Amino acid sequence: MAERSTAAVDVADNGGDDPLTAQAGKATTDGAAESQETAEKDAPDTGNERKGTEPTIATPELHSGHKLARRYRLEECVTRLDGFSSWRAVDEKLRRAVGVHLLPADHPRARSVLAAARSSALLGDPRFVQVLDAVEENDLVYVVHEWLPDATELTALLAMGPMEPHDAYQLVDQLSQAMAAAHREGLAHLRLTPGAVLRSSTGQYRIRGLAVNAALRGITADRPQRTDTEAIGALLYAALTQRWPYHSDAYGLSGLPKGVGLLAPDQVRAGVHRGLSELAMRALVNDGATASRQEPPCTTPDELAKAVAAMPRIRPPEPTFAARPEYQRTTYQQGTYGRTANRPGPTAPQPAPAPPAPLESRTGRVLKWGVAALLIAALGLGSWQIADKLIDRDKDPVDPGTSQTGGGEKNDDPKAGLPVSIVDAHDFDPFGQDRTEKPAAIKNSYDGDPSTSWNTDLYKTSDFGRLKSGVGIVLDLGKVQQVGTVDVSFLGGSTSVELLAAPEDATSEPTSFDGFTKVTEGSGSNVALKPGEPVQSRYVLVWLTDLPQDDGGDYRGKVSEIKITS
């Protein structure tokens, strides 16, 4: 990172009692919409936040295609207000998407934004969206951070409805632990809203804008730990009820009815988990509101994390399976086929006739004689072939020490062409943001069913949106085996693919792309990847390099079946 400072921003001390001396701000990255900006203006003041009163400053006039430090190419402006702008950009050096905050170097908050960004970068906690660079250059101050295109904003999750108890439990557990770790390092968020929380495809929550979002907005707080704790309580309340725990509407959620005070979540919506409802009230204790069982309020993220840990663990719901219909015997199986359905008078149950003994029926006798005739014919043919070979050997003797394959015309390798079993497989995305690419569907690529498939993510161009060189599947053969041909079937159109293999003497699976060696390549809908000579390896990588276009105009690879033969 250019000019990274080791001085931490003084956003909070460990006790949370001293006043905040640094600036901190609001989430404006990764595609936050202007409607969310309006919602945040309507969000209630918790009583200890303060906004800066700097005069309005013009936002730097930059355009798509502009490059910073000859490396970061601006692509799309997602936010522009209060003298700063936020962009989606591309790091051309590492070929990955990033987010960028920009503001003039003479902006009153430029120094505090730089300090907040550098302090957040030093934290290095993977539960937060990482700051990658913080630079002052050419009258501009810019902060570069991770961009997570596959993650989902909590705003979108809340719009789908209340969360299941297990999901809400994971939300408050992960957020409280993450913010407790940040406050131990003297960092606060102060704008922890639904737009500042992302959930990855693996179910992990990540917080964006630590310290930086508030610094961009000039937000400070007298009790930063209390502010962040109440924000987590508000998110938990919204997850349980799909309502915002204040009277004003915000973030696409309806507020509470006016004049009734702060209702507990289980009073707002039926079926809410009682323990989580009480936990939300303890975090939201304010202006006389108390938890239903009179526990002490949680005033710091650390206290909230301990309260979550003290709860009985909430397990995920058991998967539901449709019950198989009860087997119904037909009238034919019940022995009533051909009988009169409405025969008068009671009828005693008739025992089913015993089936004839095996091979005693007429069909069985015919089958028995047929098999005997085939056996006699096979024995005669075999005897004739043996006699013929013995005669040829007498006519043209061959030294048994110099030939074992009948003149060398047959394949010397008895292993060639045999199917090789795939013991295990997983997605391989070493150049992606979260290093995963639809891992749950990997088994569809070698399950023997061509109607199922493993899909890549959607991309804007066939070369993965110029974000990375490719993605693939690592196949574990269980042990070092001979690989003669790898047949790959694709859906959706012609796909370019390469075959790579780990060294024969590799004791474990390579963890980087450089650990594999390219063997061959091809393209099409059904590609036979055949090395010049068979390869000995345990780990094989099928690496997609160019994707077909789908019906929606985007690009996606679909691997329906992989088969390996020796």
C-alpha positions as CSV (number, residue, x, y, z in Angstrom):
1,M,0.0,0.0,0.0
2,A,1.4,3.4,-0.9
3,E,2.3,5.6,2.1
4,R,0.6,3.4,4.6
5,S,0.6,4.9,8.0
6,T,1.1,3.0,11.3
7,A,-0.9,5.5,13.3
8,A,-4.4,4.3,14.2
9,V,-7.4,6.5,13.9
10,D,-8.7,7.4,17.3
11,V,-12.3,6.3,16.8
12,A,-12.8,4.6,20.1
13,D,-11.0,3.5,23.1
14,N,-11.5,0.1,24.7
15,G,-13.9,1.4,27.3
16,G,-16.0,3.4,25.0
17,D,-16.3,6.3,27.5
18,D,-13.9,8.8,26.1
19,P,-15.1,11.1,23.3
20,L,-14.3,10.2,19.7
21,T,-11.6,12.3,18.1
22,A,-11.5,10.9,14.6
23,Q,-14.0,11.1,11.8
24,A,-15.8,7.9,10.7
25,G,-18.9,7.5,8.0
26,K,-21.5,5.8,6.0
27,A,-21.5,2.9,3.6
28,T,-21.3,4.1,0.0
29,T,-19.5,1.3,-1.8
30,D,-20.2,-1.8,-4.0
31,G,-23.3,-0.4,-5.7
32,A,-25.2,1.3,-2.8
33,A,-28.1,3.2,-4.4
34,E,-29.1,6.8,-3.9
35,S,-32.3,5.6,-2.4
36,Q,-30.3,4.1,0.4
37,E,-28.7,7.6,1.0
38,T,-32.2,9.0,1.4
39,A,-33.0,6.2,3.8
40,E,-30.0,6.9,5.9
41,K,-30.9,10.5,6.2
42,D,-34.3,9.4,7.6
43,A,-32.7,6.9,10.1
44,P,-33.0,8.0,13.7
45,D,-30.2,9.6,15.6
46,T,-29.1,7.4,18.5
47,G,-28.2,10.3,20.6
48,N,-24.4,10.3,20.4
49,E,-23.6,10.7,16.7
50,R,-22.5,14.1,15.3
51,K,-22.3,15.1,11.7
52,G,-19.7,17.5,10.4
53,T,-20.9,20.9,9.2
54,E,-18.3,21.5,6.4
55,P,-19.5,23.6,3.4
56,T,-20.6,21.8,0.3
57,I,-17.6,20.9,-1.9
58,A,-17.8,20.0,-5.6
59,T,-17.2,16.3,-6.3
60,P,-14.1,15.7,-8.6
61,E,-15.3,15.5,-12.2
62,L,-13.9,12.2,-13.4
63,H,-15.2,9.8,-16.1
64,S,-15.3,6.2,-16.9
65,G,-12.0,5.0,-18.2
66,H,-9.9,7.4,-16.1
67,K,-6.9,5.7,-14.6
68,L,-5.4,6.2,-11.1
69,A,-1.7,5.5,-10.6
70,R,-1.7,3.9,-14.1
71,R,-3.4,0.9,-12.5
72,Y,-7.0,1.5,-11.3
73,R,-9.4,2.1,-14.2
74,L,-12.7,3.7,-13.2
75,E,-15.7,1.9,-14.7
76,E,-18.9,3.1,-13.1
77,C,-19.8,5.8,-10.6
78,V,-22.2,4.4,-7.9
79,T,-22.4,7.3,-5.5
80,R,-21.7,11.0,-5.8
81,L,-22.4,13.4,-2.9
82,D,-20.9,15.5,-0.1
83,G,-17.8,16.3,-2.2
84,F,-16.8,12.7,-2.8
85,S,-17.6,9.9,-5.2
86,S,-17.5,6.1,-5.1
87,W,-16.7,4.0,-8.1
88,R,-16.5,0.4,-9.3
89,A,-13.1,0.0,-10.9
90,V,-10.7,-2.6,-12.3
91,D,-7.2,-3.2,-10.9
92,E,-5.4,-3.8,-14.3
93,K,-2.3,-5.1,-12.6
94,L,-4.0,-7.9,-10.7
95,R,-7.0,-8.2,-13.1
96,R,-9.7,-7.9,-10.5
97,A,-12.6,-5.6,-9.7
98,V,-12.2,-3.1,-6.9
99,G,-14.1,-0.2,-5.3
100,V,-12.6,3.3,-5.1
101,H,-13.6,6.4,-3.0
102,L,-12.4,9.7,-4.4
103,L,-12.3,13.2,-3.0
104,P,-10.2,16.4,-3.5
105,A,-7.0,16.6,-1.5
106,D,-8.2,20.0,-0.2
107,H,-11.5,18.5,1.1
108,P,-11.9,19.3,4.9
109,R,-12.2,15.5,5.5
110,A,-9.4,14.3,3.3
111,R,-6.9,13.9,6.1
112,S,-9.3,12.0,8.3
113,V,-10.4,9.7,5.4
114,L,-6.8,8.8,4.7
115,A,-6.1,8.1,8.4
116,A,-9.3,6.0,8.8
117,A,-8.5,4.0,5.6
118,R,-4.9,3.2,6.7
119,S,-6.0,2.2,10.2
120,S,-8.7,-0.1,8.8
121,A,-6.2,-1.7,6.4
122,L,-3.9,-2.4,9.4
123,L,-6.7,-4.4,11.1
124,G,-6.5,-7.1,8.4
125,D,-9.6,-8.9,9.7
126,P,-11.3,-11.0,6.9
127,R,-14.7,-10.3,8.5
128,F,-14.4,-6.7,7.1
129,V,-14.1,-5.7,3.4
130,Q,-10.4,-5.0,3.1
131,V,-8.9,-1.6,2.3
132,L,-6.2,-2.3,-0.4
133,D,-4.7,1.2,-0.9
134,A,-5.0,4.8,0.5
135,V,-3.1,7.4,-1.5
136,E,-2.9,11.2,-2.0
137,E,-1.8,11.9,-5.6
138,N,-2.3,14.7,-8.1
139,D,-4.6,16.8,-5.9
140,L,-6.8,13.7,-5.2
141,V,-7.2,11.4,-2.3
142,Y,-8.5,8.0,-3.1
143,V,-9.2,4.8,-1.1
144,V,-9.2,1.4,-2.9
145,H,-11.1,-1.5,-1.3
146,E,-12.3,-5.0,-2.1
147,W,-15.3,-5.5,-4.4
148,L,-17.4,-8.5,-3.8
149,P,-19.7,-9.0,-6.8
150,D,-21.1,-12.3,-5.6
151,A,-22.0,-11.1,-2.1
152,T,-25.6,-10.0,-1.3
153,E,-26.5,-6.9,0.7
154,L,-28.4,-7.4,3.9
155,T,-30.9,-4.8,2.4
156,A,-31.8,-7.3,-0.3
157,L,-32.1,-10.2,2.2
158,L,-34.4,-8.2,4.5
159,A,-36.6,-7.3,1.5
160,M,-37.3,-11.1,1.0
161,G,-38.9,-11.4,4.4
162,P,-37.9,-12.2,8.1
163,M,-35.0,-14.5,8.6
164,E,-35.1,-18.0,10.0
165,P,-33.9,-18.1,13.7
166,H,-30.7,-19.8,12.7
167,D,-29.9,-17.1,10.1
168,A,-30.6,-14.3,12.5
169,Y,-28.5,-16.0,15.1
170,Q,-25.6,-16.2,12.7
171,L,-26.0,-12.5,11.8
172,V,-25.9,-11.1,15.3
173,D,-23.1,-13.6,16.3
174,Q,-20.8,-12.7,13.5
175,L,-21.4,-9.0,13.5
176,S,-21.0,-8.6,17.3
177,Q,-17.7,-10.6,17.3
178,A,-16.3,-8.7,14.3
179,M,-17.1,-5.3,15.8
180,A,-15.8,-6.3,19.2
181,A,-12.5,-7.1,17.6
182,A,-12.5,-3.8,15.8
183,H,-13.2,-1.8,18.9
184,R,-10.3,-3.6,20.7
185,E,-8.1,-2.1,18.1
186,G,-9.6,1.4,18.5
187,L,-11.8,1.3,15.4
188,A,-15.5,2.1,15.1
189,H,-18.0,2.0,12.3
190,L,-20.8,4.4,13.3
191,R,-22.8,3.8,10.1
192,L,-23.6,0.1,10.5
193,T,-26.7,-0.1,8.3
194,P,-28.2,-2.9,6.2
195,G,-26.3,-1.5,3.2
196,A,-23.0,-1.9,5.1
197,V,-23.4,-5.7,5.7
198,L,-22.8,-8.3,3.0
199,R,-23.4,-12.1,3.0
200,S,-21.2,-14.3,0.9
201,S,-22.3,-17.4,-0.9
202,T,-20.8,-19.5,2.0
203,G,-23.1,-17.7,4.5
204,Q,-20.3,-15.5,6.0
205,Y,-21.1,-11.9,6.8
206,R,-18.7,-9.2,5.9
207,I,-18.8,-5.6,7.0
208,R,-17.7,-2.8,4.7
209,G,-16.7,0.8,5.4
210,L,-15.1,0.3,8.9
211,A,-14.1,3.8,10.0
212,V,-13.9,5.0,6.3
213,N,-17.7,5.4,5.7
214,A,-18.1,7.7,8.7
215,A,-14.9,9.7,7.8
216,L,-16.4,10.3,4.4
217,R,-19.5,11.8,6.0
218,G,-17.9,13.5,8.9
219,I,-19.8,11.4,11.5
220,T,-18.5,11.3,15.1
221,A,-19.9,9.8,18.3
222,D,-19.4,10.5,22.0
223,R,-19.9,6.7,22.7
224,P,-18.9,4.8,19.6
225,Q,-19.2,1.4,21.2
226,R,-22.8,2.1,22.2
227,T,-23.6,3.4,18.7
228,D,-22.3,0.3,17.0
229,T,-24.0,-2.0,19.5
230,E,-27.4,-0.4,19.0
231,A,-26.9,-0.6,15.2
232,I,-26.3,-4.4,15.5
233,G,-29.5,-4.6,17.7
234,A,-31.4,-2.7,15.0
235,L,-30.2,-5.2,12.3
236,L,-31.2,-8.1,14.5
237,Y,-34.6,-6.6,15.1
238,A,-35.1,-6.1,11.3
239,A,-34.0,-9.6,10.6
240,L,-36.6,-11.0,13.0
241,T,-39.5,-8.8,12.1
242,Q,-38.8,-7.2,8.7
243,R,-39.5,-3.9,10.5
244,W,-37.2,-1.0,11.3
245,P,-37.2,-0.5,15.1
246,Y,-37.9,3.2,15.0
247,H,-40.9,5.2,13.9
248,S,-39.5,6.3,10.6
249,D,-39.3,4.0,7.5
250,A,-35.8,3.3,6.4
251,Y,-33.8,0.9,4.1
252,G,-37.0,-0.4,2.5
253,L,-38.5,-1.4,5.8
254,S,-41.6,0.0,7.6
255,G,-41.1,1.7,10.9
256,L,-43.0,0.9,14.1
257,P,-46.4,2.5,14.8
258,K,-46.1,5.9,16.4
259,G,-47.1,6.4,20.0
260,V,-46.5,2.7,21.1
261,G,-42.8,2.9,22.0
262,L,-40.3,0.2,21.2
263,L,-42.1,-3.1,21.0
264,A,-40.2,-6.4,21.5
265,P,-39.9,-8.4,18.2
266,D,-42.1,-11.2,19.5
267,Q,-44.8,-8.7,20.1
268,V,-44.5,-7.4,16.5
269,R,-44.5,-10.7,14.7
270,A,-45.8,-14.1,15.8
271,G,-43.3,-17.0,16.0
272,V,-40.2,-15.0,16.7
273,H,-37.5,-16.8,18.7
274,R,-37.9,-15.7,22.3
275,G,-34.1,-15.6,23.1
276,L,-33.3,-13.6,20.0
277,S,-36.2,-11.2,20.7
278,E,-34.8,-10.5,24.2
279,L,-31.3,-10.1,22.8
280,A,-32.4,-7.5,20.3
281,M,-34.1,-5.5,23.1
282,R,-31.0,-5.6,25.3
283,A,-28.9,-4.2,22.4
284,L,-31.6,-1.6,21.7
285,V,-32.1,-0.5,25.3
286,N,-32.6,3.3,25.0
287,D,-34.8,6.0,26.5
288,G,-36.4,3.7,29.1
289,A,-36.9,0.6,26.9
290,T,-35.9,-2.6,28.8
291,A,-35.5,-6.2,27.9
292,S,-38.5,-8.4,28.7
293,R,-36.7,-10.4,31.5
294,Q,-34.9,-7.3,32.9
295,E,-31.4,-8.4,31.9
296,P,-28.8,-5.6,31.9
297,P,-28.5,-3.8,28.5
298,C,-25.6,-4.6,26.2
299,T,-23.7,-1.4,25.7
300,T,-20.6,-2.7,23.8
301,P,-20.2,-5.2,21.0
302,D,-18.1,-7.3,23.4
303,E,-21.0,-7.6,25.9
304,L,-23.4,-8.4,23.0
305,A,-21.0,-11.1,21.7
306,K,-20.8,-12.7,25.2
307,A,-24.6,-12.5,25.5
308,V,-24.9,-14.4,22.2
309,A,-22.4,-17.0,23.3
310,A,-24.4,-17.6,26.5
311,M,-27.6,-18.4,24.6
312,P,-28.3,-22.1,23.7
313,R,-27.0,-22.6,20.2
314,I,-29.7,-22.4,17.5
315,R,-29.3,-25.2,15.0
316,P,-30.2,-24.9,11.3
317,P,-33.6,-26.3,10.3
318,E,-33.6,-30.0,9.3
319,P,-34.0,-30.5,5.6
320,T,-37.5,-31.6,4.6
321,F,-38.0,-34.4,2.1
322,A,-41.3,-35.3,0.5
323,A,-42.7,-38.6,1.8
324,R,-42.8,-41.4,-0.8
325,P,-46.4,-42.4,-1.6
326,E,-47.4,-45.7,-0.1
327,Y,-47.1,-48.6,-2.5
328,Q,-50.5,-49.6,-3.8
329,R,-51.0,-53.2,-5.0
330,T,-53.0,-53.4,-8.2
331,T,-55.9,-55.8,-8.7
332,Y,-53.8,-57.9,-10.9
333,Q,-51.2,-58.3,-8.1
334,Q,-54.0,-59.1,-5.7
335,G,-55.1,-62.0,-7.8
336,T,-58.5,-60.5,-8.9
337,Y,-57.7,-59.8,-12.5
338,G,-60.4,-61.2,-14.8
339,R,-62.9,-61.8,-12.0
340,T,-66.4,-60.3,-12.0
341,A,-66.2,-57.1,-9.9
342,N,-69.8,-57.2,-8.6
343,R,-70.3,-60.9,-8.1
344,P,-73.2,-61.4,-5.6
345,G,-72.7,-63.1,-2.2
346,P,-69.7,-63.4,0.0
347,T,-66.6,-64.9,-1.6
348,A,-64.0,-66.5,0.4
349,P,-60.4,-65.4,-0.3
350,Q,-58.8,-67.6,-2.9
351,P,-55.2,-68.5,-2.3
352,A,-53.0,-67.5,-5.2
353,P,-51.8,-70.4,-7.3
354,A,-48.2,-71.4,-6.7
355,P,-45.9,-70.4,-9.5
356,P,-44.3,-73.3,-11.4
357,A,-40.8,-74.4,-10.4
358,P,-37.9,-72.6,-12.3
359,L,-37.4,-73.9,-15.8
360,E,-40.3,-76.4,-15.5
361,S,-42.7,-74.3,-17.6
362,R,-42.7,-74.6,-21.4
363,T,-40.8,-71.3,-21.8
364,G,-38.3,-72.5,-19.2
365,R,-37.7,-75.8,-21.2
366,V,-37.1,-73.9,-24.4
367,L,-34.7,-71.6,-22.6
368,K,-32.8,-74.5,-21.1
369,W,-32.3,-76.2,-24.5
370,G,-31.3,-73.0,-26.1
371,V,-28.6,-72.3,-23.5
372,A,-27.3,-75.9,-23.9
373,A,-27.0,-75.4,-27.7
374,L,-25.1,-72.1,-27.2
375,L,-22.6,-73.8,-24.8
376,I,-22.0,-76.6,-27.2
377,A,-21.4,-74.2,-30.1
378,A,-19.0,-72.0,-28.0
379,L,-17.0,-75.1,-27.0
380,G,-16.7,-76.2,-30.6
381,L,-15.6,-72.7,-31.8
382,G,-13.1,-72.4,-29.0
383,S,-11.6,-75.8,-29.7
384,W,-11.2,-74.9,-33.4
385,Q,-9.4,-71.6,-32.6
386,I,-7.0,-73.3,-30.2
387,A,-6.2,-76.0,-32.8
388,D,-5.7,-73.4,-35.5
389,K,-3.2,-71.4,-33.3
390,L,-1.2,-74.6,-32.5
391,I,-0.9,-75.4,-36.2
392,D,0.3,-71.8,-37.0
393,R,2.9,-72.0,-34.2
394,D,4.3,-75.2,-35.7
395,K,4.6,-73.6,-39.1
396,D,6.2,-70.3,-37.9
397,P,7.9,-70.7,-34.5
398,V,8.7,-67.6,-32.5
399,D,11.2,-67.3,-29.7
400,P,9.1,-66.7,-26.6
401,G,11.9,-64.6,-25.1
402,T,11.6,-61.9,-27.9
403,S,7.8,-61.5,-28.3
404,Q,4.9,-61.6,-25.9
405,T,2.2,-59.7,-28.0
406,G,1.8,-61.7,-31.2
407,G,4.3,-59.7,-33.4
408,G,3.8,-56.3,-31.7
409,E,0.8,-55.3,-33.7
410,K,-1.5,-55.0,-30.6
411,N,-1.3,-52.2,-27.9
412,D,1.6,-52.9,-25.5
413,D,-0.2,-51.0,-22.7
414,P,-3.0,-53.1,-21.2
415,K,-4.2,-50.1,-19.1
416,A,-5.0,-47.9,-22.0
417,G,-8.6,-47.0,-22.6
418,L,-9.9,-48.1,-19.2
419,P,-12.2,-45.8,-17.3
420,V,-10.6,-43.8,-14.4
421,S,-12.8,-43.1,-11.4
422,I,-13.1,-39.6,-10.0
423,V,-12.9,-39.9,-6.2
424,D,-13.6,-36.2,-5.4
425,A,-13.6,-32.7,-7.0
426,H,-13.9,-29.1,-6.1
427,D,-14.1,-25.7,-7.8
428,F,-10.8,-23.9,-8.4
429,D,-10.9,-20.1,-8.6
430,P,-7.4,-18.8,-7.5
431,F,-7.8,-15.4,-9.1
432,G,-11.4,-14.6,-7.8
433,Q,-12.3,-12.3,-5.0
434,D,-13.7,-15.0,-2.6
435,R,-11.8,-17.9,-4.4
436,T,-15.0,-19.9,-4.9
437,E,-17.1,-20.6,-8.0
438,K,-20.4,-22.4,-7.3
439,P,-18.9,-25.2,-5.1
440,A,-22.3,-26.8,-4.2
441,A,-22.9,-28.0,-7.8
442,I,-19.5,-29.5,-8.5
443,K,-20.7,-33.1,-8.2
444,N,-23.0,-32.5,-11.2
445,S,-19.9,-32.4,-13.5
446,Y,-19.1,-36.0,-13.0
447,D,-22.3,-37.7,-11.7
448,G,-22.9,-39.6,-15.0
449,D,-26.1,-37.5,-15.7
450,P,-25.6,-35.2,-18.7
451,S,-28.8,-33.3,-17.8
452,T,-27.1,-31.8,-14.7
453,S,-24.2,-29.4,-14.8
454,W,-21.9,-27.2,-12.9
455,N,-22.2,-23.5,-13.9
456,T,-19.7,-20.7,-13.5
457,D,-20.9,-17.2,-12.4
458,L,-22.2,-14.8,-15.0
459,Y,-19.7,-12.5,-16.7
460,K,-20.1,-9.5,-19.0
461,T,-17.6,-10.8,-21.5
462,S,-16.4,-14.3,-22.6
463,D,-13.0,-13.8,-20.9
464,F,-14.6,-13.5,-17.5
465,G,-15.2,-9.8,-17.7
466,R,-11.4,-9.3,-17.9
467,L,-11.4,-10.0,-14.1
468,K,-9.4,-13.2,-14.2
469,S,-7.8,-15.7,-16.7
470,G,-10.2,-18.5,-16.0
471,V,-11.9,-20.9,-13.5
472,G,-11.9,-24.6,-13.3
473,I,-12.4,-27.9,-11.5
474,V,-9.7,-29.9,-9.7
475,L,-10.4,-33.7,-10.0
476,D,-8.9,-36.0,-7.4
477,L,-8.3,-39.6,-8.8
478,G,-7.5,-41.0,-5.3
479,K,-4.0,-42.1,-6.3
480,V,-1.5,-41.5,-9.1
481,Q,-3.1,-43.0,-12.3
482,Q,-2.5,-42.9,-16.0
483,V,-4.6,-40.2,-17.8
484,G,-5.0,-40.9,-21.5
485,T,-8.1,-38.9,-22.4
486,V,-10.3,-36.4,-20.5
487,D,-13.7,-36.0,-22.2
488,V,-15.5,-32.8,-21.3
489,S,-19.1,-32.1,-22.3
490,F,-20.5,-28.5,-22.2
491,L,-23.9,-27.0,-22.4
492,G,-24.8,-23.6,-23.9
493,G,-22.2,-23.5,-26.7
494,S,-18.6,-23.8,-27.6
495,T,-16.3,-23.4,-24.6
496,S,-12.5,-23.1,-24.6
497,V,-10.8,-25.4,-22.1
498,E,-7.3,-26.5,-21.0
499,L,-6.1,-29.7,-19.3
500,L,-3.5,-29.3,-16.6
501,A,-2.0,-31.9,-14.3
502,A,-0.1,-31.9,-11.0
503,P,3.4,-33.5,-10.9
504,E,3.4,-37.3,-10.6
505,D,5.4,-37.0,-7.3
506,A,3.2,-34.4,-5.8
507,T,2.4,-35.5,-2.2
508,S,-0.6,-33.2,-1.9
509,E,-2.9,-31.1,-4.1
510,P,-1.4,-27.9,-5.4
511,T,-2.9,-24.8,-3.9
512,S,-1.9,-22.4,-6.6
513,F,-2.4,-22.3,-10.4
514,D,1.4,-22.5,-10.9
515,G,1.4,-25.9,-9.2
516,F,-0.2,-27.4,-12.3
517,T,1.4,-28.0,-15.7
518,K,-0.6,-27.5,-19.0
519,V,-1.0,-30.7,-20.9
520,T,-3.3,-29.9,-23.8
521,E,-6.2,-27.7,-24.8
522,G,-9.3,-27.6,-27.0
523,S,-12.7,-26.0,-27.6
524,G,-16.2,-27.0,-28.5
525,S,-19.3,-28.5,-26.9
526,N,-17.8,-32.0,-26.6
527,V,-14.0,-31.8,-26.2
528,A,-11.7,-34.7,-26.0
529,L,-8.5,-33.5,-24.2
530,K,-5.9,-36.1,-25.1
531,P,-2.2,-35.5,-24.2
532,G,0.5,-36.4,-26.7
533,E,1.4,-39.3,-24.4
534,P,-0.4,-40.6,-21.3
535,V,0.2,-38.5,-18.1
536,Q,0.7,-40.0,-14.7
537,S,-1.0,-37.8,-12.0
538,R,-3.4,-37.9,-9.1
539,Y,-4.7,-34.3,-9.5
540,V,-6.1,-33.1,-12.8
541,L,-7.3,-29.5,-13.5
542,V,-10.0,-28.8,-16.1
543,W,-9.5,-25.1,-16.7
544,L,-12.1,-23.0,-18.6
545,T,-10.6,-20.0,-20.5
546,D,-13.4,-18.7,-22.8
547,L,-17.1,-18.9,-22.1
548,P,-20.2,-19.0,-24.4
549,Q,-22.9,-16.4,-24.3
550,D,-26.3,-17.4,-22.7
551,D,-29.8,-16.2,-23.7
552,G,-29.6,-13.2,-21.4
553,G,-26.6,-11.7,-23.1
554,D,-24.1,-12.6,-20.4
555,Y,-21.5,-15.3,-20.5
556,R,-21.4,-18.4,-18.4
557,G,-19.7,-21.8,-18.7
558,K,-21.7,-25.1,-18.0
559,V,-19.9,-28.3,-17.6
560,S,-22.3,-31.2,-17.8
561,E,-20.0,-34.2,-17.7
562,I,-16.4,-35.1,-17.3
563,K,-15.1,-38.6,-18.0
564,I,-11.5,-39.8,-17.8
565,T,-9.9,-42.9,-19.4
566,S,-6.4,-44.3,-19.2
